[in-house]
Amino acid sequence: MKTKLLIAMACAIISSLSIAQAQVTVSKSFGMPVQVAGSVTASDCDNSGGPEVTLDGEIHLGGLQMQLILQNNVKGTHTATVTSTSVVVLALGESITIPKQPVRGGAGGNPHILIQFHNGNGRDLTDEIYLGRCVQGLSISPEFLNQILAVAEIEAGDCSNSGGPWITLGGTLTFSGLHARIIFRNNLQGTHEADVERDVTLIASGSQIKVPKQPVRGGAGGNPIIYFRFLQGDGTPIGQPVKLGRCNQI
């Protein structure tokens, strides 16, 4: 009888530990605003093999926040206590440096040079941007949306605390990729049969940013109902809040 009691107690302890360590995952694919602040330079313009073009600069990201909404009354009446906490996981304007990658054009001497941005799957993100013939230090700053997959990992504990539970947020951001297509064209009129294109990888498809875990104290009393959603870096909501359930259900 004593052995059975010890086994039951051990099972209860293991069960409570697994509940305390439970984790909820929320994922969302969305278009993050991106600006490429770059400089395009060309040299050796009269080379019969085409000029050498280099793109460098920075990629400014639109940022991302994670928002927790805690509510102690599911009906949302005037007696409910609702608190909202937003955590910045990627600051607005955070930059990625573009590695210098010179490419050689192959459309003969002094061609027209254009640039176009696309994602890792080849989907165009901008129109062709005309740079001219053998440009020297031209600045570009196109803005567009680039698809990002955000994954949040949410853990909750201390659910019965009257000051609200401790909630830990973490996760990853996965990029769909960003490439620059540099186009060398010796004829702007009619067909472009002599086009030569060179592809430069700025962000590799599948590249990730790890979001370190950050503890947050909720303030809606013991065992509140927890909702979650992502926000753009400027605070614009990305979709509707997702109900995760009571704190002790996470």
Backbone as CSV, one residue per row, in Angstrom:
resi,resn,N_x,N_y,N_z,CA_x,CA_y,CA_z,C_x,C_y,C_z
1,MET,0.843,-1.211,0.000,0.000,0.000,0.000,0.871,1.251,0.000
2,LYS,1.954,1.211,0.803,2.861,2.337,0.888,3.570,2.547,-0.443
3,THR,3.945,1.433,-1.098,4.625,1.522,-2.400,3.709,2.152,-3.441
4,LYS,2.437,1.742,-3.441,1.476,2.305,-4.396,1.291,3.800,-4.176
5,LEU,1.286,4.199,-2.887,1.122,5.613,-2.566,2.316,6.424,-3.074
6,LEU,3.522,5.881,-2.892,4.727,6.561,-3.360,4.727,6.694,-4.883
7,ILE,4.283,5.633,-5.566,4.212,5.668,-7.030,3.220,6.728,-7.488
8,ALA,2.068,6.795,-6.813,1.049,7.779,-7.165,1.560,9.200,-6.958
9,MET,2.285,9.397,-5.839,2.840,10.721,-5.575,3.883,11.102,-6.620
10,ALA,4.706,10.133,-7.003,5.726,10.392,-8.016,5.094,10.756,-9.342
11,CYS,4.028,10.048,-9.714,3.324,10.337,-10.964,2.724,11.738,-10.938
12,ALA,2.178,12.112,-9.773,1.585,13.440,-9.643,2.642,14.527,-9.789
13,ILE,3.827,14.283,-9.205,4.912,15.258,-9.295,5.384,15.395,-10.738
14,ILE,5.552,14.253,-11.417,5.981,14.275,-12.818,4.965,14.995,-13.678
15,SER,3.675,14.730,-13.408,2.608,15.372,-14.169,2.624,16.878,-13.979
16,SER,2.810,17.312,-12.722,2.816,18.751,-12.446,4.016,19.418,-13.085
17,LEU,5.158,18.707,-13.124,6.336,19.267,-13.769,6.122,19.427,-15.260
18,SER,5.478,18.445,-15.882,5.244,18.528,-17.323,4.294,19.668,-17.655
19,ILE,3.328,19.928,-16.760,2.409,21.034,-16.977,3.148,22.363,-16.857
20,ALA,4.028,22.451,-15.827,4.764,23.683,-15.600,5.697,23.997,-16.756
21,GLN,6.167,22.941,-17.452,7.116,23.125,-18.526,6.440,23.119,-19.897
22,ALA,5.124,23.085,-19.916,4.412,23.046,-21.199,4.680,24.320,-21.980
23,GLN,4.610,24.198,-23.288,4.894,25.330,-24.158,3.874,25.382,-25.277
24,VAL,3.377,26.594,-25.552,2.441,26.804,-26.648,3.181,27.518,-27.770
25,THR,2.969,27.081,-29.006,3.619,27.692,-30.161,2.571,28.350,-31.051
26,VAL,2.827,29.601,-31.427,1.960,30.337,-32.353,2.819,30.789,-33.529
27,SER,2.377,30.518,-34.755,3.143,30.933,-35.928,2.287,31.810,-36.836
28,LYS,2.948,32.718,-37.553,2.241,33.642,-38.444,3.170,34.048,-39.584
29,SER,2.662,33.919,-40.811,3.391,34.402,-41.978,2.829,35.768,-42.354
30,PHE,3.707,36.748,-42.578,3.241,38.104,-42.870,4.295,38.838,-43.700
31,GLY,3.886,39.954,-44.288,4.802,40.778,-45.054,5.425,41.844,-44.175
32,MET,6.731,41.762,-43.980,7.437,42.765,-43.174,7.952,43.880,-44.082
33,PRO,7.694,45.153,-43.735,8.261,46.250,-44.524,9.795,46.205,-44.503
34,VAL,10.383,46.350,-45.675,11.834,46.282,-45.827,12.287,47.439,-46.711
35,GLN,13.399,48.060,-46.360,14.000,49.080,-47.215,15.463,48.721,-47.446
36,VAL,15.852,48.686,-48.706,17.245,48.454,-49.060,17.911,49.809,-49.250
37,ALA,18.810,50.167,-48.354,19.579,51.404,-48.477,20.936,51.026,-49.029
38,GLY,21.047,51.054,-50.362,22.246,50.524,-50.995,22.914,51.505,-51.926
39,SER,24.118,51.146,-52.302,24.893,51.913,-53.262,25.364,50.957,-54.348
40,VAL,25.191,51.370,-55.598,25.600,50.555,-56.740,26.722,51.279,-57.466
41,THR,27.858,50.622,-57.607,28.990,51.211,-58.323,29.407,50.283,-59.452
42,ALA,29.924,50.862,-60.506,30.379,50.087,-61.657,31.743,50.584,-62.093
43,SER,32.535,49.692,-62.631,33.865,50.057,-63.123,34.182,49.236,-64.362
44,ASP,35.278,49.621,-65.026,35.719,48.901,-66.224,34.612,48.907,-67.280
45,CYS,34.032,50.089,-67.489,32.815,50.197,-68.291,32.993,49.773,-69.745
46,ASP,34.171,49.970,-70.316,34.367,49.685,-71.729,34.868,48.269,-71.990
47,ASN,34.949,47.474,-70.960,35.407,46.098,-71.128,34.444,45.329,-72.019
48,SER,34.974,44.593,-72.987,34.119,43.848,-73.919,33.307,42.772,-73.206
49,GLY,33.757,42.358,-72.045,33.010,41.378,-71.250,31.985,42.017,-70.336
50,GLY,31.850,43.344,-70.444,30.897,44.059,-69.615,31.554,44.634,-68.377
51,PRO,30.926,45.636,-67.738,31.505,46.257,-66.542,31.382,45.356,-65.318
52,GLU,32.113,45.738,-64.266,31.985,45.053,-62.978,31.125,45.922,-62.072
53,VAL,30.054,45.341,-61.510,29.107,46.080,-60.693,29.118,45.534,-59.268
54,THR,29.114,46.442,-58.297,29.099,46.045,-56.889,27.931,46.721,-56.181
55,LEU,27.184,45.927,-55.418,26.080,46.435,-54.591,26.462,46.260,-53.135
56,ASP,26.376,47.332,-52.358,26.589,47.206,-50.917,25.675,48.174,-50.191
57,GLY,25.623,48.061,-48.865,24.755,48.913,-48.057,24.116,48.136,-46.924
58,GLU,22.873,48.501,-46.590,22.167,47.870,-45.475,20.717,47.596,-45.847
59,ILE,20.143,46.594,-45.203,18.724,46.273,-45.336,18.057,46.637,-44.017
60,HIS,17.146,47.612,-44.042,16.447,48.046,-42.832,15.131,47.279,-42.706
61,LEU,14.941,46.609,-41.574,13.766,45.768,-41.347,12.682,46.538,-40.589
62,GLY,11.435,46.151,-40.844,10.302,46.852,-40.253,10.052,46.553,-38.786
63,GLY,10.738,45.564,-38.223,10.599,45.267,-36.804,9.409,44.366,-36.491
64,LEU,9.389,43.841,-35.270,8.319,42.936,-34.835,8.169,43.005,-33.323
65,GLN,6.905,42.952,-32.872,6.602,42.890,-31.447,5.701,41.691,-31.173
66,MET,5.738,41.208,-29.937,4.817,40.176,-29.467,3.933,40.801,-28.388
67,GLN,2.624,40.592,-28.506,1.682,41.210,-27.563,0.932,40.137,-26.775
68,LEU,0.902,40.312,-25.464,0.112,39.461,-24.569,-1.075,40.265,-24.045
69,ILE,-2.246,39.670,-24.077,-3.449,40.287,-23.515,-3.985,39.323,-22.460
70,LEU,-4.077,39.776,-21.212,-4.536,38.937,-20.111,-5.870,39.475,-19.603
71,GLN,-6.818,38.573,-19.431,-8.177,38.973,-19.058,-8.716,37.992,-18.017
72,ASN,-9.304,38.511,-16.949,-9.801,37.608,-15.903,-11.281,37.305,-16.030
73,ASN,-11.915,37.799,-17.100,-13.339,37.529,-17.319,-13.556,37.283,-18.799
74,VAL,-13.971,36.081,-19.156,-14.105,35.711,-20.560,-15.179,36.527,-21.271
75,LYS,-16.182,37.025,-20.538,-17.255,37.799,-21.163,-16.820,39.219,-21.508
76,GLY,-15.738,39.670,-20.911,-15.243,41.009,-21.212,-16.140,42.114,-20.710
77,THR,-16.877,41.889,-19.615,-17.756,42.921,-19.051,-16.923,44.003,-18.379
78,HIS,-17.633,45.045,-17.906,-16.923,46.164,-17.298,-16.205,45.763,-16.014
79,THR,-16.538,44.599,-15.462,-15.870,44.162,-14.233,-14.576,43.427,-14.532
80,ALA,-14.319,43.155,-15.804,-13.121,42.408,-16.158,-11.875,43.276,-16.030
81,THR,-10.787,42.645,-15.620,-9.491,43.307,-15.597,-8.708,42.825,-16.817
82,VAL,-8.314,43.756,-17.666,-7.589,43.415,-18.889,-6.265,44.158,-18.892
83,THR,-5.176,43.451,-19.084,-3.872,44.091,-19.217,-3.250,43.670,-20.532
84,SER,-2.469,44.557,-21.096,-1.822,44.298,-22.375,-0.341,44.643,-22.258
85,THR,0.500,43.733,-22.705,1.941,43.945,-22.650,2.545,43.619,-24.011
86,SER,3.352,44.526,-24.542,4.028,44.287,-25.815,5.534,44.203,-25.590
87,VAL,6.149,43.224,-26.209,7.585,43.016,-26.090,8.210,43.173,-27.472
88,VAL,9.205,44.031,-27.591,9.904,44.221,-28.864,10.888,43.077,-29.054
89,VAL,10.707,42.317,-30.130,11.623,41.200,-30.397,12.568,41.525,-31.551
90,LEU,12.192,42.495,-32.375,13.074,42.983,-33.435,12.786,44.471,-33.590
91,ALA,13.770,45.307,-33.274,13.553,46.748,-33.249,13.259,47.289,-34.646
92,LEU,12.374,48.286,-34.715,12.073,48.972,-35.963,13.350,49.597,-36.511
93,GLY,13.680,49.288,-37.765,14.887,49.834,-38.376,16.133,48.999,-38.162
94,GLU,15.991,47.864,-37.495,17.134,46.958,-37.327,17.731,46.639,-38.697
95,SER,19.057,46.630,-38.789,19.707,46.531,-40.095,20.474,45.232,-40.280
96,ILE,20.509,44.776,-41.520,21.358,43.669,-41.945,22.317,44.231,-42.986
97,THR,23.599,44.021,-42.802,24.595,44.537,-43.739,24.613,43.695,-45.012
98,ILE,24.625,44.368,-46.155,24.726,43.674,-47.436,26.199,43.386,-47.715
99,PRO,26.580,42.131,-47.835,27.985,41.830,-48.144,28.328,42.265,-49.565
100,LYS,29.500,42.864,-49.746,29.904,43.302,-51.081,30.117,42.087,-51.982
101,GLN,29.427,42.110,-53.133,29.530,41.003,-54.077,29.641,41.574,-55.501
102,PRO,30.848,41.790,-55.978,30.985,42.297,-57.349,30.598,41.234,-58.377
103,VAL,29.887,41.654,-59.432,29.514,40.737,-60.505,29.935,41.355,-61.836
104,ARG,30.300,40.494,-62.770,30.720,40.938,-64.091,29.585,40.786,-65.087
105,GLY,29.241,41.892,-65.762,28.233,41.825,-66.808,28.812,41.213,-68.070
106,GLY,27.945,40.701,-68.934,28.440,40.046,-70.136,27.737,40.495,-71.387
107,ALA,27.278,41.746,-71.403,26.505,42.227,-72.550,27.297,43.233,-73.374
108,GLY,28.641,43.136,-73.337,29.464,44.062,-74.093,29.765,45.324,-73.314
109,GLY,30.562,46.210,-73.933,30.991,47.418,-73.252,29.876,48.429,-73.023
110,ASN,29.898,49.062,-71.847,28.996,50.154,-71.466,27.509,49.860,-71.704
111,PRO,26.981,48.765,-71.149,25.551,48.460,-71.334,24.692,49.307,-70.396
112,HIS,23.380,49.281,-70.628,22.434,49.834,-69.668,22.364,48.871,-68.479
113,ILE,22.287,49.434,-67.264,22.278,48.596,-66.057,20.988,48.854,-65.285
114,LEU,20.316,47.771,-64.910,19.082,47.843,-64.130,19.201,46.889,-62.950
115,ILE,18.357,47.099,-61.944,18.355,46.205,-60.780,16.908,45.930,-60.390
116,GLN,16.665,44.729,-59.912,15.324,44.319,-59.479,15.480,43.366,-58.305
117,PHE,14.611,43.518,-57.298,14.695,42.676,-56.110,13.618,41.592,-56.160
118,HIS,13.968,40.389,-55.704,13.011,39.278,-55.656,13.308,38.419,-54.431
119,ASN,12.356,37.554,-54.078,12.553,36.718,-52.894,13.274,35.425,-53.270
120,GLY,13.433,34.538,-52.309,14.179,33.310,-52.547,13.521,32.374,-53.529
121,ASN,12.226,32.577,-53.803,11.506,31.729,-54.754,11.395,32.359,-56.133
122,GLY,12.046,33.501,-56.324,12.022,34.149,-57.623,10.876,35.109,-57.830
123,ARG,10.012,35.306,-56.831,8.888,36.231,-56.987,9.396,37.666,-56.876
124,ASP,9.084,38.476,-57.889,9.567,39.853,-57.921,8.921,40.681,-56.816
125,LEU,9.752,41.457,-56.118,9.285,42.341,-55.051,9.251,43.798,-55.494
126,THR,9.995,44.126,-56.555,10.000,45.479,-57.108,9.979,45.385,-58.629
127,ASP,9.684,46.502,-59.268,9.874,46.613,-60.707,11.368,46.761,-60.994
128,GLU,11.730,46.706,-62.250,13.108,46.986,-62.631,13.414,48.461,-62.352
129,ILE,14.567,48.714,-61.761,14.999,50.081,-61.447,16.160,50.407,-62.381
130,TYR,15.959,51.403,-63.221,16.992,51.744,-64.197,18.088,52.564,-63.529
131,LEU,19.340,52.119,-63.680,20.463,52.801,-63.068,21.246,53.648,-64.062
132,GLY,21.140,53.330,-65.346,21.873,54.085,-66.356,23.008,53.272,-66.935
133,ARG,23.883,53.950,-67.647,25.057,53.298,-68.221,26.233,53.464,-67.265
134,CYS,26.795,52.362,-66.891,27.988,52.325,-66.041,27.933,53.384,-64.928
135,VAL,26.987,53.194,-64.011,26.764,54.149,-62.931,27.974,54.227,-61.998
136,GLN,28.108,55.363,-61.354,29.193,55.566,-60.402,28.608,56.034,-59.065
137,GLY,28.502,55.121,-58.106,28.068,55.496,-56.763,26.628,55.934,-56.669
138,LEU,25.723,55.292,-57.421,24.310,55.658,-57.356,23.659,55.059,-56.116
139,SER,22.915,55.874,-55.355,22.215,55.380,-54.169,20.809,54.936,-54.542
140,ILE,20.356,53.831,-53.961,18.995,53.343,-54.157,18.378,53.084,-52.786
141,SER,17.054,53.236,-52.696,16.378,52.995,-51.410,14.951,52.499,-51.637
142,PRO,14.769,51.419,-52.403,13.413,50.908,-52.629,12.819,50.330,-51.347
143,GLU,11.503,50.472,-51.190,10.781,49.903,-50.054,9.760,48.893,-50.566
144,PHE,9.639,47.771,-49.868,8.701,46.723,-50.281,8.430,45.808,-49.094
145,LEU,7.514,44.862,-49.273,7.194,43.884,-48.243,7.906,42.575,-48.570
146,ASN,8.510,41.984,-47.571,9.163,40.690,-47.739,8.547,39.697,-46.759
147,GLN,8.226,38.499,-47.231,7.500,37.529,-46.418,8.385,36.957,-45.315
148,ILE,7.839,36.948,-44.108,8.538,36.442,-42.927,7.637,35.432,-42.220
149,LEU,8.220,34.362,-41.700,7.486,33.437,-40.849,7.950,33.659,-39.413
150,ALA,7.015,34.125,-38.570,7.325,34.360,-37.158,6.745,33.227,-36.323
151,VAL,7.551,32.686,-35.438,7.113,31.625,-34.532,7.376,32.080,-33.099
152,ALA,6.316,32.100,-32.291,6.437,32.479,-30.887,6.307,31.237,-30.012
153,GLU,7.163,31.141,-29.014,7.112,30.063,-28.033,6.746,30.678,-26.695
154,ILE,5.609,30.248,-26.132,5.039,30.891,-24.945,4.942,29.887,-23.813
155,GLU,5.479,30.242,-22.672,5.395,29.418,-21.470,4.819,30.259,-20.339
156,ALA,4.029,29.633,-19.472,3.413,30.357,-18.351,3.636,29.593,-17.057
157,GLY,3.796,30.333,-15.987,3.973,29.730,-14.674,3.505,30.673,-13.576
158,ASP,3.459,30.177,-12.338,3.025,30.982,-11.189,1.613,31.520,-11.431
159,CYS,0.748,30.657,-11.979,-0.569,31.090,-12.451,-1.489,31.596,-11.352
160,SER,-1.328,31.120,-10.133,-2.239,31.504,-9.060,-1.812,32.785,-8.352
161,ASN,-0.702,33.379,-8.766,-0.216,34.591,-8.121,-1.207,35.733,-8.327
162,SER,-1.536,36.444,-7.252,-2.530,37.524,-7.345,-2.032,38.685,-8.206
163,GLY,-0.716,38.806,-8.352,-0.161,39.866,-9.201,-0.074,39.477,-10.649
164,GLY,-0.557,38.285,-10.965,-0.495,37.821,-12.348,0.628,36.811,-12.525
165,PRO,0.548,35.977,-13.548,1.552,34.931,-13.766,2.832,35.478,-14.401
166,TRP,3.865,34.628,-14.390,5.069,34.903,-15.164,4.895,34.218,-16.512
167,ILE,5.094,34.955,-17.587,4.972,34.396,-18.924,6.285,34.643,-19.663
168,THR,6.807,33.596,-20.283,8.072,33.698,-21.001,7.822,33.624,-22.501
169,LEU,8.388,34.589,-23.240,8.232,34.658,-24.690,9.579,34.426,-25.369
170,GLY,9.563,33.676,-26.445,10.752,33.454,-27.269,10.296,33.035,-28.653
171,GLY,11.226,32.606,-29.500,10.816,32.122,-30.809,11.858,32.363,-31.871
172,THR,11.421,32.362,-33.137,12.312,32.558,-34.281,11.607,33.355,-35.377
173,LEU,12.403,34.029,-36.182,11.936,34.682,-37.405,12.674,34.037,-38.564
174,THR,11.927,33.555,-39.549,12.529,32.896,-40.701,12.235,33.707,-41.960
175,PHE,13.277,34.036,-42.707,13.148,34.865,-43.897,12.912,34.011,-45.139
176,SER,12.091,34.544,-46.041,11.831,33.852,-47.310,12.952,34.082,-48.310
177,GLY,13.886,34.931,-47.967,15.025,35.213,-48.831,14.881,36.538,-49.548
178,LEU,16.010,37.150,-49.860,16.021,38.408,-50.601,17.223,38.401,-51.540
179,HIS,16.935,38.615,-52.828,17.980,38.617,-53.851,17.884,39.899,-54.661
180,ALA,19.011,40.289,-55.252,19.052,41.389,-56.212,19.400,40.807,-57.583
181,ARG,18.575,41.123,-58.557,18.841,40.708,-59.939,19.427,41.908,-60.676
182,ILE,20.696,41.835,-61.053,21.350,42.918,-61.783,21.291,42.578,-63.274
183,ILE,20.706,43.492,-64.039,20.427,43.240,-65.455,21.322,44.141,-66.307
184,PHE,22.022,43.541,-67.253,22.845,44.271,-68.210,22.128,44.173,-69.566
185,ARG,21.819,45.323,-70.137,21.000,45.353,-71.348,21.631,46.320,-72.354
186,ASN,21.891,45.829,-73.555,22.515,46.718,-74.543,21.505,47.397,-75.452
187,ASN,20.208,47.139,-75.219,19.166,47.753,-76.035,17.921,47.940,-75.179
188,LEU,17.485,49.192,-75.024,16.289,49.471,-74.229,15.027,49.471,-75.072
189,GLN,15.178,49.388,-76.385,14.033,49.431,-77.285,13.643,48.015,-77.713
190,GLY,12.339,47.753,-77.763,11.868,46.466,-78.286,12.250,45.305,-77.394
191,THR,12.621,44.183,-78.021,12.940,42.970,-77.273,14.297,43.099,-76.596
192,HIS,14.514,42.237,-75.632,15.766,42.294,-74.870,16.478,40.943,-74.964
193,GLU,16.732,40.524,-76.190,17.318,39.202,-76.387,18.748,39.119,-75.874
194,ALA,19.405,40.269,-75.796,20.804,40.253,-75.387,20.983,40.516,-73.894
195,ASP,19.895,40.440,-73.116,20.006,40.673,-71.671,20.968,39.671,-71.035
196,VAL,21.733,40.173,-70.083,22.538,39.312,-69.222,22.140,39.631,-67.791
197,GLU,21.795,38.604,-67.003,21.360,38.801,-65.625,22.323,38.125,-64.665
198,ARG,22.588,38.810,-63.576,23.419,38.248,-62.507,22.621,38.320,-61.206
199,ASP,22.587,37.238,-60.453,21.794,37.176,-59.218,22.712,37.277,-58.001
200,VAL,22.346,38.164,-57.087,23.127,38.372,-55.862,22.242,38.066,-54.666
201,THR,22.676,37.177,-53.796,21.919,36.823,-52.594,22.223,37.820,-51.487
202,LEU,21.176,38.507,-51.021,21.328,39.461,-49.920,20.962,38.815,-48.580
203,ILE,19.857,38.055,-48.561,19.470,37.255,-47.393,19.110,35.870,-47.911
204,ALA,19.794,34.854,-47.446,19.536,33.500,-47.921,18.163,33.014,-47.463
205,SER,17.469,32.292,-48.330,16.164,31.726,-47.977,16.328,30.770,-46.800
206,GLY,15.460,30.912,-45.802,15.536,30.073,-44.616,16.412,30.631,-43.505
207,SER,17.048,31.786,-43.744,17.849,32.413,-42.685,16.955,32.767,-41.503
208,GLN,17.491,32.626,-40.301,16.683,32.845,-39.108,17.325,33.832,-38.145
209,ILE,16.460,34.518,-37.416,16.864,35.313,-36.266,16.228,34.659,-35.043
210,LYS,17.040,34.303,-34.079,16.540,33.685,-32.859,16.101,34.758,-31.884
211,VAL,14.880,34.616,-31.361,14.349,35.554,-30.377,14.638,34.996,-28.985
212,PRO,15.517,35.631,-28.210,15.832,35.117,-26.878,14.619,35.166,-25.966
213,LYS,14.533,34.219,-25.037,13.391,34.164,-24.126,13.391,35.361,-23.185
214,GLN,12.198,35.954,-23.023,12.044,37.139,-22.189,10.871,36.937,-21.237
215,PRO,11.122,36.957,-19.918,10.014,36.809,-18.961,9.214,38.095,-18.828
216,VAL,7.883,37.951,-18.719,6.983,39.093,-18.566,6.013,38.786,-17.432
217,ARG,5.775,39.729,-16.536,4.814,39.550,-15.449,3.451,40.078,-15.874
218,GLY,2.445,39.196,-15.854,1.081,39.614,-16.154,0.482,40.343,-14.968
219,GLY,-0.597,41.107,-15.190,-1.169,41.900,-14.105,-2.671,41.825,-14.003
220,ALA,-3.278,40.707,-14.408,-4.749,40.605,-14.389,-5.229,39.636,-13.326
221,GLY,-4.442,39.479,-12.271,-4.841,38.568,-11.209,-4.463,37.128,-11.500
222,GLY,-4.848,36.237,-10.572,-4.492,34.834,-10.690,-5.186,34.113,-11.832
223,ASN,-4.458,33.257,-12.524,-4.950,32.371,-13.570,-5.822,33.076,-14.618
224,PRO,-5.313,34.136,-15.252,-6.121,34.849,-16.256,-6.216,34.064,-17.563
225,ILE,-7.113,34.513,-18.438,-7.178,34.009,-19.812,-6.120,34.770,-20.613
226,ILE,-5.342,34.036,-21.391,-4.215,34.643,-22.100,-4.479,34.633,-23.607
227,TYR,-4.308,35.793,-24.226,-4.391,35.944,-25.682,-3.023,36.406,-26.190
228,PHE,-2.761,36.121,-27.451,-1.464,36.485,-28.027,-1.641,36.929,-29.478
229,ARG,-0.829,37.903,-29.895,-0.743,38.229,-31.318,0.578,38.949,-31.606
230,PHE,0.937,38.958,-32.886,2.120,39.676,-33.345,1.729,41.092,-33.753
231,LEU,2.683,42.014,-33.610,2.518,43.393,-34.068,3.704,43.753,-34.963
232,GLN,3.449,44.618,-35.949,4.560,45.175,-36.712,5.414,46.037,-35.776
233,GLY,6.573,46.425,-36.242,7.474,47.218,-35.410,6.894,48.540,-34.974
234,ASP,5.947,49.100,-35.775,5.324,50.373,-35.411,4.067,50.185,-34.569
235,GLY,3.766,48.932,-34.167,2.613,48.660,-33.321,1.357,48.253,-34.070
236,THR,1.388,48.210,-35.401,0.223,47.794,-36.180,-0.046,46.307,-35.968
237,PRO,-1.280,45.918,-35.565,-1.572,44.500,-35.312,-1.452,43.663,-36.588
238,ILE,-0.970,42.438,-36.430,-0.911,41.465,-37.515,-1.968,40.404,-37.208
239,GLY,-3.155,40.578,-37.745,-4.239,39.633,-37.481,-4.903,39.873,-36.135
240,GLN,-5.823,38.967,-35.791,-6.575,39.047,-34.547,-5.847,38.292,-33.421
241,PRO,-6.117,38.650,-32.145,-5.507,37.910,-31.040,-5.913,36.438,-31.061
242,VAL,-4.985,35.580,-30.694,-5.222,34.143,-30.600,-5.413,33.781,-29.130
243,LYS,-6.548,33.139,-28.814,-6.815,32.739,-27.438,-6.030,31.480,-27.113
244,LEU,-5.174,31.577,-26.071,-4.379,30.427,-25.661,-5.032,29.641,-24.541
245,GLY,-5.950,30.270,-23.806,-6.618,29.613,-22.686,-6.189,30.164,-21.353
246,ARG,-6.680,29.548,-20.295,-6.267,29.945,-18.943,-4.785,29.646,-18.738
247,CYS,-4.187,30.423,-17.857,-2.759,30.273,-17.577,-2.399,28.821,-17.258
248,ASN,-3.212,28.164,-16.413,-2.867,26.799,-16.012,-3.126,25.763,-17.099
249,GLN,-3.650,26.215,-18.264,-3.830,25.324,-19.400,-2.647,25.349,-20.359
250,ILE,-1.735,26.289,-20.138,-0.583,26.419,-21.017,0.579,25.574,-20.485
